[in-house]
Amino acid sequence: MATRLTYDLTYDAPLTAVGEMLLDPAFREQVCDAIGATRKDVTVGPDGGGMKVVIDMVQPAHGIPGFAKKFVGDDIQLVQTEHWSDMETGRVEVVIPGKPGHMTGTVALRESGGTTTETVQMEIKVNIPLVAGKIESLIADLLRKALKAENSVGRQYLAG
């Protein structure tokens, strides 16, 4: 079984501006800073006919319950890879190197009346018997907080 998460981020900007923002390494680094990353490496480059974004970051495991902390340790390394086939559609994979789980999903941008909505749909899968559901739920909560921070940083970035 896996946990599914859908989250919408809205921006008062045209789709092209939001798409360009999502491909800007400086924006992605600002998001890493906003969520408390202690180390970050962001790369953006061509990927076939589209673009590829890779975010490799480490963040402290503050606030994680004891049952989960014993699996991840004091710090959590996340490697997020996005493959954008065009300005509107991307595939996302997030792994925690050396840990039994991953997240996969999609990102879609839609514009209506000058407002762009970024819809993130993720499936969270943890392969640890007995506690998988609890850890998946915890990861979903952390992902929601990260997306909320990304939305806040993005709104400031686009207003700037």
C-alpha positions as CSV (number, residue, x, y, z in Angstrom):
1,M,0.0,0.0,0.0
2,A,1.2,3.6,-0.6
3,T,0.1,7.0,0.5
4,R,-1.1,9.5,-2.1
5,L,-0.8,13.3,-1.8
6,T,-2.2,16.0,-4.1
7,Y,-1.3,19.6,-3.4
8,D,-2.1,22.8,-5.3
9,L,0.2,25.9,-5.3
10,T,-1.2,29.1,-6.8
11,Y,0.7,32.0,-8.2
12,D,-0.6,35.4,-9.5
13,A,1.6,35.1,-12.6
14,P,1.4,33.6,-16.1
15,L,2.3,30.0,-16.7
16,T,5.5,30.9,-18.5
17,A,6.8,32.9,-15.5
18,V,6.1,30.1,-13.1
19,G,7.7,27.5,-15.4
20,E,10.8,29.7,-15.7
21,M,10.9,30.1,-11.9
22,L,10.8,26.3,-11.4
23,L,13.8,25.9,-13.8
24,D,15.8,28.6,-12.0
25,P,18.5,27.1,-9.7
26,A,18.5,30.3,-7.5
27,F,14.8,29.8,-6.8
28,R,15.3,26.1,-5.9
29,E,18.2,27.1,-3.6
30,Q,15.9,29.7,-1.9
31,V,13.3,26.9,-1.3
32,C,16.0,24.7,0.2
33,D,17.0,27.5,2.6
34,A,13.3,28.1,3.5
35,I,12.8,24.5,4.6
36,G,16.0,24.5,6.6
37,A,18.4,22.6,4.4
38,T,21.9,22.4,5.8
39,R,23.4,21.4,2.5
40,K,22.1,21.8,-1.0
41,D,23.2,21.1,-4.6
42,V,20.9,22.2,-7.4
43,T,21.5,21.4,-11.1
44,V,19.3,22.3,-14.0
45,G,20.0,21.3,-17.6
46,P,18.7,19.8,-20.9
47,D,17.1,16.4,-20.8
48,G,16.3,15.1,-24.3
49,G,13.7,17.5,-25.6
50,G,12.9,18.9,-22.1
51,M,14.7,19.9,-18.9
52,K,16.0,18.1,-15.8
53,V,16.1,19.5,-12.3
54,V,18.1,17.7,-9.6
55,I,18.0,18.9,-6.0
56,D,20.3,17.0,-3.6
57,M,19.8,18.4,-0.1
58,V,20.3,17.5,3.6
59,Q,18.0,18.7,6.3
60,P,17.9,18.1,10.1
61,A,15.4,15.5,11.3
62,H,14.0,17.9,13.9
63,G,10.5,17.1,15.0
64,I,10.5,13.6,13.6
65,P,9.0,11.0,16.1
66,G,11.4,8.5,17.6
67,F,10.1,5.5,15.8
68,A,10.9,7.2,12.4
69,K,14.2,8.9,13.5
70,K,15.8,5.5,14.2
71,F,15.4,4.8,10.4
72,V,16.6,8.2,9.1
73,G,19.1,9.4,11.7
74,D,19.8,13.0,12.7
75,D,19.8,14.3,9.2
76,I,17.8,13.4,6.1
77,Q,19.3,13.4,2.6
78,L,16.8,13.8,-0.2
79,V,17.5,13.6,-3.9
80,Q,14.6,15.1,-5.9
81,T,14.8,14.6,-9.7
82,E,12.3,16.3,-12.0
83,H,12.0,15.6,-15.8
84,W,10.1,18.4,-17.5
85,S,8.8,17.3,-21.0
86,D,7.5,20.9,-21.6
87,M,6.7,24.0,-19.6
88,E,3.5,22.5,-18.3
89,T,4.3,18.9,-17.4
90,G,6.9,17.2,-15.2
91,R,7.6,13.8,-13.6
92,V,9.1,13.8,-10.1
93,E,11.0,11.2,-8.1
94,V,12.3,11.7,-4.6
95,V,14.6,9.2,-2.9
96,I,16.3,9.0,0.5
97,P,19.6,7.3,-0.5
98,G,20.2,4.1,1.5
99,K,16.7,4.1,2.9
100,P,13.7,1.8,2.0
101,G,11.3,4.2,0.4
102,H,10.7,6.6,-2.4
103,M,8.2,9.1,-3.8
104,T,7.1,9.4,-7.4
105,G,4.6,11.6,-9.1
106,T,3.8,14.5,-11.4
107,V,3.7,18.2,-11.5
108,A,1.3,20.1,-13.8
109,L,1.0,23.8,-14.5
110,R,-2.3,25.3,-15.6
111,E,-3.1,29.0,-16.2
112,S,-6.5,30.6,-15.9
113,G,-7.1,34.4,-15.9
114,G,-3.4,35.2,-15.2
115,T,-3.2,32.9,-12.2
116,T,-1.2,29.7,-12.5
117,T,-1.9,26.6,-10.5
118,E,0.9,24.1,-9.9
119,T,-0.6,20.7,-9.0
120,V,1.7,18.2,-7.4
121,Q,0.5,14.6,-7.2
122,M,2.8,12.2,-5.3
123,E,2.7,8.5,-4.3
124,I,4.8,7.8,-1.2
125,K,6.0,4.2,-0.6
126,V,8.0,3.0,2.3
127,N,9.0,-0.7,2.5
128,I,9.3,-1.2,6.3
129,P,6.9,-3.8,7.7
130,L,4.5,-2.7,10.5
131,V,5.4,1.0,10.4
132,A,5.2,1.8,6.7
133,G,1.8,3.6,6.9
134,K,2.9,5.7,9.8
135,I,6.1,6.8,8.1
136,E,4.3,7.4,4.8
137,S,1.9,9.7,6.6
138,L,4.7,11.5,8.3
139,I,6.5,12.0,5.0
140,A,3.2,13.3,3.4
141,D,3.0,15.9,6.3
142,L,6.6,16.9,5.7
143,L,6.0,17.2,2.0
144,R,3.0,19.4,2.6
145,K,5.1,21.7,4.7
146,A,7.8,21.8,2.1
147,L,5.3,22.6,-0.7
148,K,3.8,25.4,1.5
149,A,7.3,26.9,1.9
150,E,7.9,26.6,-1.8
151,N,4.7,28.4,-2.6
152,S,5.6,31.2,-0.2
153,V,9.1,31.6,-1.6
154,G,7.6,31.4,-5.2
155,R,5.1,34.2,-4.5
156,Q,7.9,36.4,-3.2
157,Y,10.2,35.5,-6.1
158,L,7.5,36.3,-8.7
159,A,6.6,39.6,-7.0
160,G,10.3,40.6,-6.8
